[in-house]
Amino acid sequence: FTALVAAVRSVSTLPVLAVFDTHHHRDHVGNNDRFVAANVMVIGTPQTAKRLDTATPPGTAPTVEYTKDFALILQGGRVEAHHYSPGHTDGDTVVHFPTLKVVATGDLVVRNTPILDYAGGASLFGWLHALDALLLLDWDTAVPGHGDTPMTRPEVEQFRRRLATFRDRALAAIRSGTPKEKLIAAIRVNDLGWTWTSTSWPAARLDGLWNELRTQGVK
């Protein structure tokens, strides 16, 4: 928390008035309690609030909830939050700074290997829909959920294409008769710049992907 505040102070001496939870994972919302204690608005979706309330141990949920669109008018201009559909989780928030032409994506866009948190309400098809909606916003620079540098619009478009390629390859594998236990090994991702580890696809995550693909994409 101290390092985070120092980073904020390196670019502004103005008080922190609001914090947006992009989703419920602790590496993104682990300081909620500190901000709430400092009387800072913490803004997020009801899905994110529910995930934090029911976690073990419980986390500090947003103090202001919104369902689809939210806006603040601050000294530096308008700030907007949007929830489009389940993607990385079921409560993903995109934060748009129209004046700056910047968007903070949370883990809907990352520089590393993306993770579908089906236990947290993820949806591969919903993720692609959310990226399509994100790309309709007016912005030039994206701040990804993970990665040391911002991303350009072409880089985000490329991320979307890679995710769609993963979907298409997964669907093709199922249609060719690949059983569930061999599905991940059958989906080539090295040319996408992704790397699965031994813990990338626990049983619940694999079940989620398998069920969604068979329900939504395999006819």
C-alpha positions as CSV (number, residue, x, y, z in Angstrom):
1,F,0.0,0.0,0.0
2,T,2.8,2.4,0.8
3,A,4.4,1.8,-2.6
4,L,1.1,2.3,-4.3
5,V,0.5,5.6,-2.6
6,A,4.1,6.7,-3.4
7,A,3.4,5.9,-7.1
8,V,0.3,8.0,-7.0
9,R,2.2,10.8,-5.3
10,S,4.9,10.7,-8.0
11,V,2.4,11.9,-10.6
12,S,-0.1,14.0,-8.5
13,T,-0.5,15.6,-5.1
14,L,-4.3,15.7,-5.4
15,P,-6.2,13.5,-2.9
16,V,-7.4,10.1,-4.0
17,L,-11.2,10.3,-4.3
18,A,-12.1,7.0,-5.9
19,V,-10.7,3.6,-6.6
20,F,-12.2,1.2,-9.2
21,D,-12.2,-2.5,-8.7
22,T,-11.6,-4.1,-12.1
23,H,-12.5,-7.5,-10.7
24,H,-12.3,-9.5,-7.4
25,H,-8.8,-11.0,-7.5
26,R,-6.8,-10.0,-4.5
27,D,-3.8,-8.7,-6.5
28,H,-6.2,-6.0,-7.8
29,V,-8.3,-5.3,-4.8
30,G,-6.1,-6.2,-1.9
31,N,-5.9,-2.6,-0.6
32,N,-9.6,-2.0,-0.6
33,D,-9.7,-2.0,3.2
34,R,-7.0,0.7,3.3
35,F,-8.9,3.0,0.9
36,V,-12.3,2.4,2.6
37,A,-10.6,3.3,6.0
38,A,-9.4,6.6,4.3
39,N,-12.9,7.4,3.2
40,V,-12.1,6.8,-0.5
41,M,-15.0,5.6,-2.7
42,V,-14.3,2.0,-3.9
43,I,-16.4,1.3,-7.0
44,G,-17.2,-2.0,-8.6
45,T,-19.9,-4.4,-9.8
46,P,-22.3,-6.3,-7.6
47,Q,-20.6,-9.5,-8.9
48,T,-17.2,-8.3,-7.6
49,A,-18.8,-7.4,-4.3
50,K,-20.4,-10.8,-4.0
51,R,-17.2,-12.6,-4.8
52,L,-15.3,-10.6,-2.1
53,D,-18.1,-11.0,0.5
54,T,-18.2,-14.8,0.1
55,A,-14.5,-15.4,-0.2
56,T,-12.5,-17.3,2.4
57,P,-11.4,-15.1,4.1
58,P,-13.8,-12.4,3.0
59,G,-12.4,-9.3,1.3
60,T,-13.4,-5.7,1.5
61,A,-16.1,-5.2,-1.1
62,P,-16.8,-2.0,-3.1
63,T,-18.7,0.7,-1.2
64,V,-20.3,1.9,-4.4
65,E,-21.8,-0.6,-6.8
66,Y,-22.9,-0.2,-10.4
67,T,-24.4,-2.7,-12.8
68,K,-23.5,-1.5,-16.4
69,D,-22.2,2.1,-16.7
70,F,-20.9,4.6,-14.1
71,A,-19.4,8.1,-14.4
72,L,-17.6,10.6,-12.2
73,I,-16.8,14.2,-13.1
74,L,-13.5,15.1,-11.5
75,Q,-11.1,18.0,-11.7
76,G,-9.2,16.2,-14.5
77,G,-12.3,15.4,-16.5
78,R,-14.8,12.6,-16.8
79,V,-14.1,9.1,-15.7
80,E,-16.3,6.2,-16.9
81,A,-16.6,2.6,-15.8
82,H,-18.3,-0.1,-17.9
83,H,-19.2,-3.7,-17.3
84,Y,-20.0,-5.4,-20.6
85,S,-20.3,-9.2,-19.9
86,P,-18.5,-12.0,-18.0
87,G,-15.0,-12.4,-19.3
88,H,-11.9,-13.0,-17.2
89,T,-14.5,-13.0,-14.3
90,D,-18.2,-12.3,-14.1
91,G,-17.6,-8.8,-12.6
92,D,-15.0,-7.2,-14.9
93,T,-14.8,-3.4,-15.0
94,V,-13.2,-1.3,-17.7
95,V,-12.2,2.2,-16.7
96,H,-12.2,4.9,-19.4
97,F,-10.6,8.3,-19.2
98,P,-12.0,10.0,-22.3
99,T,-10.1,13.3,-21.9
100,L,-6.8,11.4,-21.8
101,K,-7.9,8.7,-24.3
102,V,-6.7,6.0,-21.9
103,V,-8.5,2.9,-20.8
104,A,-7.6,0.6,-17.9
105,T,-8.7,-2.9,-18.8
106,G,-8.1,-5.0,-15.7
107,D,-7.3,-8.6,-16.7
108,L,-9.5,-8.4,-19.8
109,V,-6.3,-7.4,-21.5
110,V,-2.9,-8.7,-20.3
111,R,0.6,-9.0,-21.7
112,N,1.1,-12.4,-20.3
113,T,-1.0,-15.6,-20.7
114,P,-4.7,-14.9,-20.1
115,I,-6.6,-16.9,-17.5
116,L,-10.2,-17.9,-17.7
117,D,-11.4,-17.9,-14.0
118,Y,-14.4,-20.1,-14.4
119,A,-14.8,-20.4,-10.7
120,G,-15.1,-16.7,-10.7
121,G,-17.7,-16.6,-13.4
122,A,-15.5,-16.4,-16.5
123,S,-16.8,-16.8,-20.1
124,L,-14.6,-17.1,-23.2
125,F,-17.4,-16.0,-25.5
126,G,-18.3,-13.1,-23.1
127,W,-14.6,-12.1,-23.0
128,L,-14.5,-11.6,-26.8
129,H,-17.8,-9.6,-26.6
130,A,-16.3,-7.4,-23.9
131,L,-13.2,-6.8,-26.0
132,D,-15.3,-5.8,-28.9
133,A,-17.2,-3.3,-26.7
134,L,-13.9,-2.0,-25.3
135,L,-12.6,-1.4,-28.9
136,L,-15.6,0.8,-29.6
137,L,-14.5,3.3,-27.0
138,D,-12.4,6.3,-28.0
139,W,-8.9,5.6,-26.6
140,D,-5.3,5.4,-27.8
141,T,-3.6,3.8,-24.8
142,A,-4.6,0.8,-22.7
143,V,-3.2,0.0,-19.3
144,P,-3.3,-3.8,-19.1
145,G,-4.1,-5.8,-16.0
146,H,-0.6,-7.4,-16.1
147,G,2.5,-6.1,-18.0
148,D,5.1,-3.5,-17.4
149,T,4.1,-1.1,-20.2
150,P,0.9,0.3,-21.7
151,M,-0.5,-1.1,-24.9
152,T,-1.6,0.5,-28.1
153,R,-4.9,-0.1,-29.8
154,P,-3.2,-2.4,-32.4
155,E,-1.7,-4.5,-29.6
156,V,-5.2,-4.8,-27.9
157,E,-6.7,-5.8,-31.3
158,Q,-3.9,-8.4,-31.6
159,F,-4.8,-9.7,-28.1
160,R,-8.4,-10.0,-29.2
161,R,-7.4,-12.0,-32.3
162,R,-5.3,-14.3,-30.3
163,L,-8.1,-15.0,-27.9
164,A,-10.4,-15.7,-30.8
165,T,-7.8,-18.0,-32.3
166,F,-7.7,-19.9,-29.0
167,R,-11.5,-20.3,-29.1
168,D,-11.5,-21.5,-32.7
169,R,-8.8,-24.0,-32.0
170,A,-10.5,-25.3,-28.9
171,L,-13.8,-25.7,-30.8
172,A,-12.0,-27.5,-33.6
173,A,-10.4,-29.9,-31.2
174,I,-13.8,-30.8,-29.6
175,R,-15.5,-31.2,-33.0
176,S,-12.7,-33.6,-34.0
177,G,-13.5,-35.8,-31.1
178,T,-10.8,-34.7,-28.6
179,P,-11.8,-35.9,-25.1
180,K,-11.8,-33.4,-22.3
181,E,-8.7,-34.7,-20.5
182,K,-6.7,-34.1,-23.7
183,L,-8.2,-30.8,-24.8
184,I,-5.6,-28.4,-23.5
185,A,-2.7,-30.4,-24.9
186,A,-4.5,-30.3,-28.3
187,I,-4.8,-26.5,-28.4
188,R,-1.6,-25.0,-29.9
189,V,-0.8,-21.7,-28.1
190,N,3.0,-21.3,-28.5
191,D,2.5,-19.1,-31.6
192,L,0.2,-16.9,-29.6
193,G,3.0,-16.1,-27.1
194,W,1.2,-18.0,-24.3
195,T,2.6,-20.7,-22.0
196,W,0.6,-23.1,-19.9
197,T,2.1,-24.3,-16.7
198,S,1.2,-27.4,-14.6
199,T,-1.3,-25.3,-12.6
200,S,-2.8,-23.4,-15.5
201,W,-5.8,-25.7,-16.0
202,P,-7.1,-27.2,-12.7
203,A,-10.1,-29.5,-13.1
204,A,-12.7,-26.8,-12.4
205,R,-11.2,-24.5,-15.0
206,L,-11.0,-27.2,-17.6
207,D,-14.6,-28.2,-16.8
208,G,-15.7,-24.6,-17.3
209,L,-14.0,-24.3,-20.7
210,W,-15.3,-27.7,-21.8
211,N,-18.9,-27.0,-20.8
212,E,-18.9,-23.5,-22.3
213,L,-17.5,-24.7,-25.6
214,R,-20.0,-27.6,-25.9
215,T,-22.9,-25.4,-24.9
216,Q,-22.1,-22.2,-26.9
217,G,-20.0,-23.3,-29.8
218,V,-20.4,-27.0,-30.7
219,K,-23.6,-27.8,-32.6
